[in-house]
Amino acid sequence: MFPELIFHAIPFFVGLILLEVALSAYLKVKTYALKDTFSSIAMGLGNVVIGLVGKALVLAAFVWVHQFAFFDLGYTWWAWVLCFFADDFSYYWFHRTAHKVRFFWASHVVHHSSQSYNLSTALRQTWTGNLTGSFVFWLWMPLLGFEPFMIVFMQSVSLLYQFWIHTELIQKLPSWVEAVFNTPSHHRVHHSSDLKYLDKNHAGILIIWDRWFGTYQPEEEKPTYGLTTNIRTYNPLRIATHEWSAVFKDIRAYPKHGLGYLFGPPGWSHDGSRKTTAQLREKASAHRRIHNHN
């Protein structure tokens, strides 16, 4: 079910990217860089191919857990509705954790590695996410009683939804849409490397989770896209593995602090030579306090 949905969507992905390229040229807006776009497409193709194995493992895990389900929800209409919200809730916490725990960030960082923001950026997906256990955030769903194929289907719906929000050509939408749904404006914030915007707006389809759990940030100034330290490579293999390589390098160099470098927040270091988002914000806050005092 999952592969068919994604495969059927590929022509639409291509068509919409070409449309955005044409509109960008017509409006004289520079949103595409050729090498960067080809890298994103290559990452997307790799994700689809590797995903055939990854999704099979995920589905197998869901099926195994489902045999211990507390309830038999079946494929009733209300189970589909509940599954939509449960999947989106699970995605929010996975996504938020992927920005807080380096083990998960090592896979997710791929999606943030482009300094461009366009529909092709949506295709820049991890090759290692499912293989390193991102699916654990959904395991409570088959245990509760949601059907495994239903969960995987909803995951693909979420992925398809998030394609169109990777664009600068759509500005703010009507206020009721911005209040409930993840939009291009909200997601531009998420892809920003500006301190004000870091680790905000983790929504999949519904922005309500960010609003409820304190991670919402409206788009104000134009975002700067990419990472706080950009990798500056168009090599797909390097893009897919650069953070894993850095993790293992840190663990080899500082084995006593290995757990910190593996499971600490991105930017954590045992000697303070690097900074996490929280530390960067505290440093900026201290500077503001000193400036205001003077």
PALOLUM-753296 format. One record per residue: residue in one letter; x, y, z of N, C-alpha, C, O in turn. Coordinates in steps of 0.02 Angstrom, whole numbers, plus 50000, padded with zeros to 5 digits. Layout:
BEGIN
aXYZXYZXYZXYZ...
END
This chain:
BEGIN
m500414994050000500005000050000500435006350000500315010949961f500945006450045501375012450049501765013749985501735019249958p502135008649958502525009949898502085012249840502275016749803e501495009149832501055010949776500855018349780500865021849729l500685020649839500475027549847501045032349829500925037249794i501645031049852502215035349838502405034949765502535040049733f502425028849737502615028149667502115031749621502325034849573h501475031349637500975034749596501045042249600500855045849554a501325044649655501395051949665502005054849630502045060849620i502485050549610503115053049580502995057549519503315062849515p502555055749472502435060349415502175067149437502335072249406f501765067249490501515073649515502075077649547502095083749539f502535074249582503115077649610503505081149555503665087049559v503645077349503504045080049447503685085849413503985091049400g503035085049401502655090249368502615096649408502675102049381l502525095949474502475101849517503155105349524503185111549528i503685101549526504355104549528504485108549464504735114149468l504315105649406504405109249343503975115549341504195120649315l503375115149368502935121049371503245126349415503225132249398e503515124349473503825129249517504445132349485504555138349493v504835128449449505415131149413505185136449363505475141849359a504655134949325504405139649275504135145949308504275151549285l503755145149362503475151049396504025155249428503995161449427s504535151949455505095155649485505455159749432505655165449445a505545156749373505875160449319505445166249296505705171749283y504795165149291504335170449269504325176249318504305182049299l504335174449383504305179549435504995182349453505055186849495k505505179549419506205181649433506385180649506506695184949537v506185174949532506355173049601506835167149598506675161949569k507415167949628507925162649625507815157849683508025159149740t507495152249668507375147249720507725140649706507775136349750y507985139749645508295133549627509035134449609509225139349577a509445129749632510145129249612510235122249583510065117349616l510505121749523510485115449486510795109649525510485104449532k511415110449550511745104949585511365103049648511295097049663d511115107949683510745106649744510105102649728509935098049765t509765104549675509155101149655509285093949637508915089449657f509815092749598509975085849579510155081649641510005075749644s510495084749690510655081249752510015079249789509965073649813s509545083849793508915082449827508535076849793508255072449826i508515076949726508175071749688508515064949699508175059849707a509175064949700509555058849712509405056049781509345049949790m509355060549831509195058349898508485055349900508365050349934g508035058249862507355055749860507315048849828506965044349853l507675047949773507685041449740507995036049785507755030449789g508535037949819508855033249865508395031349922508375025649944n508015036249946507545034950000507005030049978506805025650016v506755030749916506235026249891506505019049885506175014249905v507115018449858507405011749848507545008449915507335002749928i507915011949959508075009150025507445008350066507395003850108g506955012850054506335012550091505935006150079505535004250122l506045002850023505704996450011505884991450064505464987650088v506524991450084506754986950138506534989750205506274986050248g506644996250214506484999350278505754998750296505584997050352k505315000050248504594999650260504364992450273503884991350310a504694987750241504534980650254504694978850326504314975250359l505254981450351505444980150420504954983550468504754980750519v504764989750451504294993450492503614989850495503334988950549l503374987850437502734984350435502764977850475502284976150510a503324974250469503404968050507503384969350582503094965550620a503704974850603503694976750674502984978350697502784976350751f502614982050655501924983850673501494977650677501074977050722v501584973050630501184966850630501324962750692500874959950723w501964962350711502154958450770501854961450833501584957850874v501894968050840501624971350899500854970850901500554970250954h500554971050842499814971050837499514964650866498934964750887q499884959250867499614953050895499484953550971499124949451000f499774958651002499674959751073499194965651086499164968251142a498824967751035498404973751038497894973351095497604968151109f497794979151127497304979751181496584979651154496134977051187f496494982451095495824982851066495844980650993496374980650961d495264978750967495194976950896494824982650862494204982650859l495194987450835494884993350806494654992150734494184995350711g494994987550699494804985950631494874991850583495274996450595y494494991650528494524996850477493885001050475493675003350422t493585002050533492985006150537493155013450520493735015450524w492645017250500492765024250479493065028350536493495032550526w492815027050598493065030950654493775028950673494155032950700a493965022750657494655020650669495135024350622495695026150641w494905025450559495305029350512495395036550537495945039250532v494875039450562494915046350588495395046650647495825051050650l495315042050694495765041950752496485040550731496955043250760c496565036350680497235034650656497575040750626498185041750634f497195044950592497475051150564497775055450620498355057650614f497395056550673497635060750728498205057250766498685060550786a498155050750775498675047050812499325047150773499865047950803d499295046250708499895046450667500215053350668500815053950674d499805058550662500075065350661500385067050728500895070450731f500075064850782500335065850850501015062250857501485065050884s501045056050832501665052250835502215055550794502795055850815y502025058050736502525061450694502805067650729503405068850726y502375071350761502605077350796503145075550847503675078750849w503025070450888503505068650940504135065450912504685066450938f504055061550858504655059050824505065064950798505675065150809h504745069650763505095075150731505425079650784505985081950775r505065080950838505345085050891505955081550922506465084750935t505905075050933506465071250962507055071050914507625071250935a506915070750849507445070650799507865076950799508425077050774h507595082350827507965088550834508295089250902508675093950914k508145084550948508395084951016508885079451034509275080051082v508885074050996509305068251010509735066850949509475065550895r510395067050958510845066650900510775060050863510855059950802f510615054550897510535048150863510015048550809510115045950754f509455051850822508935052650772509085058450724508905058250666w509425063650750509615069250708510095067050653510085069950598a510505062150666510995059850617510665057650552510965058150499s510055055150557509665053450497509275059350472509255060750412h508955062950518508505068350498508865074450470508575078250430v509495075450490509875081350467509905081850391509965087250363v509855076050359509865075850285509335080650256509475084250209h508755080550286508195084550259508315092050268508005096150234h508765093850313508895100950326509545103350294509745109150303s509865099150256510545100650232510565105250171511095107650152s509995106450139509975110950082509915118150104509555119750151q510285122550069510235129650083509715132950038509625139050039s509375128849998508815131149957508165128649988508165124050028y507615131849970506975129649995506475129749938506225135049918n506325123849912505865123149856505585116049858505755112149902l505165114349810504845107849811505335102049805505205096649831s505905103249773506395097849770506695096449838506925090849851t506705101449882506965100449950506555095249987506825091650030a505915094749972505485089750003505715082649989505595078050028l506055081749932506295075049912506935073149947507135067349945r507265077949979507905076650013507765072950078507715075950131q507715066350072507505062250129508065057550151508525055950113t508025055450213508525051050243508545044250210508045041850183w509135041150212509205034250190509235029450250509205023450241t509305032150309509435027950368508895028350422508945024750471g508395032550413507905033750466507565027450492507595026050552n507225023750449506875017750471507355012350494507205008550540l507935012050463508425006850481508715008050550508975003350581t508675014250575508945015750641508395017050693508515019750746g507785014950676507265014550727506795020350736506475020950788s506735024750686506265030250694505545027850703505125031450731f505395021750681504715019150684504495017650756503905016550768v504955017750804504765016150873504255021050900503875019450946f504235027150872503755032150896503045030450876502575033550902w502955025650832502295023450810502085016750840501515014550829l502515013350878502365006650901501765006350949501445001150955w501625011850982501045011851027500385011150989499885008951017m500395012850925499775012650886499535005550871498955004050883p499965001050845499724994150836499594990750903499174986250908l499954992850956499824989951021499134991951047498794987951079l498934998051031498265000351051497724996751011497174995451036g497874995050947497394991350907497314993850836496924991050798f497684999050816497655001350747497974996150701498484993250717e497654995150643497904990250595498564992550565498634998450547p499064988050560499724989950533499704993350465500044998350455f499304990750418499274993750352498955000750355499125005150315m498495001750401498185008250409498705013350433498705019050410i499135011350479499645015750505500135017650450500305023550442v500375012750413500855014050360500545018450306500885022750278f499915017450292499565021650243499545028850268499675033450229m499375029950331499345036650358500035039950358500085046050347q500545036150370501225038850366501375041550296501685046750288s501155037950246501275040050177500855046150160501075050450122v500245046550186499825052350176500165058550204500175063850173s500445057850264500805063450296501395065650253501515071550244l501765060750227502345062250185502125065950122502455070750101l501585063750092501335067050031501095074150046501225078750007y500755075050102500525081750120501105086550127501075092250104q501645084250158502195088650172502595090650110503035095050114f502465087650054502815089549992502665096749973503125100649961w502035098649972501835105249944502025111049988502035116749965i502185109850052502345115450097503075117650091503285122350123h503465114150048504155116150037504195121049978504445119349924t503945127049989503965131949935503975139049964503695140250018e504295143549928504295150649946503775154549905503665160449917l503475151249856503005154749812502325155749844501935160049822i502165151849896501535152649931501675156149997502065153750038q501375161950007501485165750068500965163650121500755157950123k500755168250162500275166450215499595164750184499355167950138l499295159550212498625157350191498105160350239498305163450289p497465159550226496955162150272497095160150345497355154750358s496925164550391497125163650461496875157050490497225154050532w496285154750470496035148450499496455142550474496535137550511v496725142950414497155137650388497815137750427498065132550448e498105143750435498735144350471498655142250544499135139950575a498055142850572497945141050642497915133550653498075131150708v497725129850602497605122650611498115118350575498355113350603f498295120250514498705115950472499425118450466499575124350474n499865113650453500555115350435500545118450365500245115550319t500875124050356500845127750293501555129350270502035128450308p501635131850209502305133950187502625138950235503225138650248s502235143650260502505148550307502775145350370503325146850392h502385140750399502605137350460503235133150446503695132950487h503245129750389503795125150376504425128750354504975126150364r504365134650325504955138650311505335140250375505945140050377v504955141750428505255142850493505645136750515506205137250540h505345130850506505665124650528506325123350492506785120450522h506385125450431506985124150392507515129750400508035129550368s507375134450443507835140050452508405138150500508315134250546s508985141150488509555140350533509635146450578510115146750617d509175151150574509185157050618509015154950689508565150850699l509365157650737509275155650807508545156350829508295152050865k508225161650808507525162850826507075157150804506575155650837y507245153950749506815148950719507035141750733506655137050717l507625140750762507885133950771507415129650814507155131850865d507305123450791506925118450827506205120650841505945119650896k505905123750792505205125950798504795122650742505055120550691n504135122350754503655120150704503805113050677503995112250619h503725108150721503875101150704503275097550673503295091450664a502755101150657502125098050634502225093850571502675094950531g501775088950564501715085250502501165088450461501295092150414i500545087050479499965089950445499645095450487499455100650460l499575094350551499235098950596499735102950638500155099950673i499685109550636500135113850675499895114350747500245117250789i499325111450763499045112050830499505109150883499515111550940w499885103950866500335100850916500875105850938501025106450997d501155109450890501655114450907501355119950951501675122350998r500755121950935500425127150974500295124751045500365128551093w500095118451052499925115751118500535114251160500525115051221f501085112051128501665109751166502255114651165502815112851184g502125120751144502615126151153503175126551104503695129551119t503095123651045503635123950995503435127950934503745127450881y502905131950940502665135750882503035142450877503145145850926q503205144150815503515150650801503245153150734503345149850683p502905158950733502665161650669503245164250627503765166250653e503145164250562503645167050516503615174650519503085177550509e504165177650533504215184950536504745187250487504585189050430e505375187350507505905188950459505995183150409505835177450425k506255184750350506385179550300506905174650328507435176850351p506775168250326507245163350353507885162550312507885163850252t508405160450346509025158350314509025150650316509005147850371y509045147450259508965140150258509625136450265510165139150250g509575130150287510165125950294510305124350367509865124850410l510925122550380511145120750447511545126450479511765130950444t511625126150544512025131350577512755131050553513095136150549t512975124950535513615124050501513475119750439513375113750445n513475122850381513275119250320513835114550296514425115850305i513625109050265514095103850245514425105250178514965102450164r514125109350137514405111550073514645105650030515225105450009t514195101150017514325095649971513685093949933513135094849959y513765091649871513195089449832513215081849822512815079049785n513685078549854513765071349849513225067749890513235068349951p512765064149858512215061049895512445056449951512155056450005l512965052449939513215047849990513475051750050513365049750107r513825057250037514085061450091513515064850129513525065350190i513015067150092512435070250124512085065250171511885066950227a512015059050147511655053850185512025051650247511705049550296t512685052150248513075049150301513515053950341513845051850388h513515060350324514005064850354513935065350430514435065750466e513325065450455513235066150528513395059650564513655059750620w513215054050533513405047650563514165047050568514445044750618s514505049250516515235049250516515505053650573515975051750607a515205059450582515415064050635515285061050704515685061950750v514725057550712514555054250775515095049150794515355049250850f515255044750746515745039550760516435042450772516825039850813k516595047850738517235051250749517275053950820517795053350853d516735056950844516725059650912516785054050964517145054751013i516435048550952516455042951000517155039951002517395038251056r517475039250945518165036550944518645041250980519095039051015a518545047750971518995052651001518885053351076519355054451114y518255052651098518085053651169517645047951194517055049051209p517915041851198517505035951215517145036551283516605033851292k517445040151331517135040851397516495044951393516055044551436h516435048951341515855053251332515415050851274515015054551246g515505044451255515175041751196514415042351198514105044051148l514115040951256513385041351261513135048451250512605049551221g513525053351275513335060251265513345062251192512905065751168y513865059951156513925061651085513415057751043513255059950987l513165052151068512685048251030511965050351046511555050851000f511815051551109511125052851129511005059851156510435061651172g511525063851162511435070751182511125074751126511045072251071p510955081051140510665085251087511185087051034511775087151050p510985088350973511455090650922511835096750946511535101450974g512495096750936512905102250960513205101151029513625105051051w513005095751063513275094451130514015092451124514205088951078s514415094851172515115092751177515305092451250515045096351291h515745088051267515925087051337516325092851365516335093951426d516645096751321517065102351344516775109151327517105114251337g516165109251300515845115651284516105119051222515965124851209s516505115351183516785118351122516265119351068516375123251022r515715115751073515145116651028514545118551069514545117851130k514025120751036513445123151073512805119951047512715119050987t512365118151094511695115851076511255121951063511445127651077t510665120751037510195126251026510035129851091510015136051093a509925126051145509785129151210510365133451234510255138851261q510975131051224511565134851245511655141151202511845146351228l511515140551137511555146451094511045151751114511195157651113r510445149451133509935154151153510115157451220510005163451230e510395153551266510605156351330511165161451321511165166651353k511625159951276512175164651262511905171151232512115176551251a511435170551185511135176451154510745180451206510755186651206s510395176951250510015180251303510475184051350510315189551372a511045180951367511525184251411511805190551379511885195651412h511945190251314512185196151278511665201751279511835207651288r511035199851271510505204951272510445208151341510345214151346r510505204051394510465206751461511035211651475510925216951505i511635209951453512215214351463512115220751424512245226251449h511875220151361511765225951318511245230551349511325236651350n510695227551373510155231551402510375234951467510175240551482h510805231351505511055234251568511505240151555511495245151591n511905239651502512355245151484511985250951452512285256051434
END
